[in-house]
Amino acid sequence: DRDQFERLQKEGQSVYETLAGLMHLPPGAPSVQEGIDRFAAYIRRFGDYPDCALRGLGEMYVEDGRFKAFFEAIAPGLAEFIRDALRERYPPTR
């Protein structure tokens, strides 16, 4: 319903703004990784996202101009920061 949609939007905005506020730290910093865990929990509310899919979202946020513009409007460089923090949290496995 509409109320649930608005709550989800506010939650997402809060997640992104929290990460933007942490951009002065390295992507692997514990508080950044806590923010990435919150990001992952938020995204996983919408479906089954294994770690590799979350890492892929980070790549898409940088490569797709629509997503990049969304994150740039919150904070310049946020898309890259989220990508880098996701790479730290979910490194590729061999």
KANOR-V995057 format. One record per residue. N is the residue number from 0. D_LAST is the distance of its C-alpha to the last C-alpha in whole Angstrom. Layout:
BEGIN
N;D_LAST
N;D_LAST
END
This chain:
BEGIN
0;42
1;43
2;43
3;39
4;38
5;40
6;38
7;35
8;36
9;37
10;34
11;32
12;34
13;34
14;30
15;30
16;33
17;32
18;28
19;31
20;33
21;30
22;29
23;31
24;28
25;25
26;22
27;21
28;24
29;25
30;27
31;25
32;22
33;25
34;26
35;22
36;22
37;26
38;25
39;22
40;25
41;27
42;25
43;24
44;27
45;27
46;25
47;22
48;19
49;15
50;14
51;12
52;16
53;17
54;15
55;16
56;19
57;19
58;19
59;21
60;24
61;24
62;24
63;26
64;30
65;31
66;29
67;29
68;33
69;32
70;30
71;32
72;36
73;34
74;33
75;33
76;29
77;28
78;26
79;24
80;24
81;22
82;20
83;19
84;19
85;17
86;14
87;15
88;15
89;12
90;10
91;7
92;4
93;0
END
